Every structure is written in C-alpha cells, then in structure tokens.
Amino acid sequence: MKVLLVNGSPNIHGCTDTALQEVSKTLNEAGIETEIFWIGNRAMQGCIGCDRCASEHRCIFDDKVNEFIDKAKDADGFVFGSPVYYGSANGSLIAFMDRVFYAADSDIFYLKPAASIASARRAGTTFTCDELDRFFSLMQMPIITSRYWNIIFGNTPDEVRKDLEGMQVMRTLGRNMAYFIRSLKQADLPKPEREKTAYTNFIR
C-alpha cells in the first residue's frame, strides 16, 4: 500500500513540504508506504489541447507530468499540496494537474482516495483546497477529510510546525487516509459497473 504525496510548491523544503511530511510520517506509522513527489521549480508547460494523450495516455511534453503518471500507476492514494498564491493554488501545480488528469488513463485514479492540503501565511486556503478537490471529483476519487479543513498556516517551516492545530489536522488526515485505504483492501469488492461516457454540450 502506497500513497503518493505531491509537493506543488517551488520550494522543495518549504511550508507545503513541512505539512506533507507530517501526513507522510503518520501514514508510515500506520504501515503505509509514502513518496513525496516534487513538481520542481522550472516553468511548467500548460495543456495545449492536442489530444495526443487520448491514445497514448502520456503527455506530448515529456517532463515531470509523465514521470508522475508512471509512479501513479502503483499508488493506492494521493495527497496534493499547494501554497496559496493570490488566494489560489500555485499556477505551476494547476498546469501540472491539468495535464496529469487529462493525459493519464483514468483507471490510474478511479476510486483511489485523494486529498488536498493548502499552506498559507493567512488567507485563501479553503478556496485552494476546493480548487484542487475538483480534479478528484471528476476522476471519481473519494476525497479524504480531516477534523477540520486540510489547511495549515505559517510563513516559514518553523512557523508551520508551531501551528499545533494545523499539524494535528495533517496527522488526522494521514490516519483517515490510511484507514480508508486499508478498508478498501480488506473489503476486496468488485468495482461498480461503469457506463460508456455520454458526451454532450449546450448545442446538442
């Protein structure tokens, strides 16, 4: 059992990573393997809508996106973490997620639990989590919650560690994620029947 945690911050060991590390440690204590995947701090190409991925299930731009898709195949759950930029998620992370969820075979994510976390100095955290959660909803992924919104506050990693409630929220998230993954494994139920997708728009 493995959870892949995504650090969407340009800072590899910043506030977002500090929160993810707390989730990761708690998952490890519950017997769940973890890996923190950093999207990096180079420019992240956005999706250009070429649809090449529809047949190849990989992105035409061979970068961190395809690296993540390869790792995601073996994951049982996901946590995506973002700093708050102007009351919203980091633009690089959104570009990354746009391409990941559009390019990858949907079976990679189907019914696998996911969670978002947001780190900020002050405001914009709940909107950021809502923004990230929309990806999971479209991929039919159960969204894992904590005892409060999955948010943490601080301007530096040391300040983040002093947010005692935020750190507790991260640990609770880790325990809830571990419980859900274990429950799915133990239940060993067949997945629901999936209908062929009906694509419509407002013109037809």
N, C-alpha and C positions, 0 to 999 in steps of 0.2 A: 504494500500500500504506500502510495507516494502522493505528496502534494507539491505542486509547482507554484512558487510564490514569485510574482513579477514586481521588480522594483522599477517603477516608471519615472523615477527622479534622475536628473542628470548627475546627481551626486551619489556615488556608489556607497558611501558610508555616512549619509546624512540622516535627516529625521525620518523619512519614509522607511529607510532600511532599518533604523532602530526599532520601529514598530513591527516591521515584518520579522525581524529577528526574534521578537518576543512571541509572536504567533508560531514561528518555526520551532522555537525551543519547547513550547507547550505541546505541539504536535509530536515532537520527538519523544517527549516524556510519555506520551500515550501510545508509543510504538509505531508512529507513522514516519516514514522517511520523508525528508524535505530537500528541496533545492531552491535557492533564491536566484532568479534569472534577472540580470540587469540589462535593460534595453540599451544602455550606453549613453554617451553624451555627444554623439555625432548627429548631424542632420538626419531626421527620419523621413524618408520618402512617403508621401501620402498615396492613397489608392488613385489610379488613373482610369479605372473602369474599363480595362481592356478585355476582361472576361477570360483571359488565358487560363486563369486558375480553375475555371469551371470544369475543365477536362484534366488538368494536371494536378489539382489540389495543392499547388505550390504557387508562390508569387513570382512574377516575372523578374522582380528585383530580388536578387539572391543575397539577402542580408540577415539581420537578426530575426526577421519575421520567419523565414524558413528554418532557421536554427531552432526557434521556439516551437514551431509546428512539429518538428521531428521529436523534440522532447515531450511535447504534449500527448503524443500517442500512448506513452507509458504512464501517464499521470492519472490519478483517481480523483483529484480535486485541484482547485485553483484559487489563489488569492492574488488580486491585482491591487497594488498600492500606488497612490499618486500624491504628490504635493499639490497644494492649491495655488493656482496662478490666476489672478484676477477673478476670484470666485468660482473657478472652474478647474477641471483636470488639466494636467500638463499636456500641451499640444502634441508633443512627441509621442506620448503614451496613446492618445486618441488616434493618431495616424497609425501607430503600431497595431492597435486593436482593430481598427477598421480593416486593415489588410489581413490580420490573422484570422478573424472570424469570417471574412469573406472568402479567403483562399482555402482554408483548411477543409477537409472532409468533415461534414457536420457530425459524423459518428464519433469523431475525436472528443467532442464536447457533450454530446447528447446524454442527458440525465446525470452528468457528473456535477457534484456540488461546487459552487463558486462563491466567492465573497470579494467585496471591495473594501479597501481602507483608505482614508484620507488624512493627510497630515498638514496642519496649518499653524501659522502664528496666531491667527484669531478667527477669521470667518471664512465661509464658503465650503466648509467640509461636507455638510449634509447634501448640498447640491452636487458636489463632486461624486459622492457615493451613488446618488441617484443616477447620475450621468453614466457611470461605469456599469451599474446594475442593468441598464437597458440592454447591453450586449448579452448578458446572461439570459435575460428573459426571452430574447429572440432565438437563442440556441437551445431552449428548453432545459436550462440548467437550474436545479434547485438553488436558491440563494440562501446562504447561511448567515444568520444574525448572531448578535451577542446580547448582552444585558442592556445595552444602550447602542446608539449608532456607532458604527465601526470607525470612530474618529479619535484623533489624538492631537494634542496641542504642544507647541514649543517652537522656538526659533533656532535651536541647536539640539544635537542629540542629547546633551546633558539636561537641557530643559525638558525634552520629551520624557526622559526617564523620571523626571520629577512630577510628571502628570500621573499621579498614582491611579486615578480613576481610568484614565486612558490606557495605561498599561494593563490594568485589570480587564478592561474591555478586550484588549488584544489576547490575553490569556483565555478568557471565556470563549472568544471566537475560536481559538485553537481547539479547545475542548469540545465545543459544539461541532466543529468540522470533523474531528476525529470520531466522535460518536456517530455522526451521520454516515461517514464512510464505512465504519465497522458494521453499522446496521444494514447497509446495502449489501456488503459482502456476505453477511450471515444469512440474510433473507434469501439470497440466490434465486430471485424471482425472474421469470421471463419478462422482457421489456414490453411495454404496451404496443399494440398494433399501430403502425404508422401509415396514415393515408398519403397518397400522392398529393403533393402540394398543389393547391389551386391558386394560380397567379392571376389577380385581377387588378384593375386600376379604376380611376374615376371616369374613364372614357368608355370602357367596355366591361 
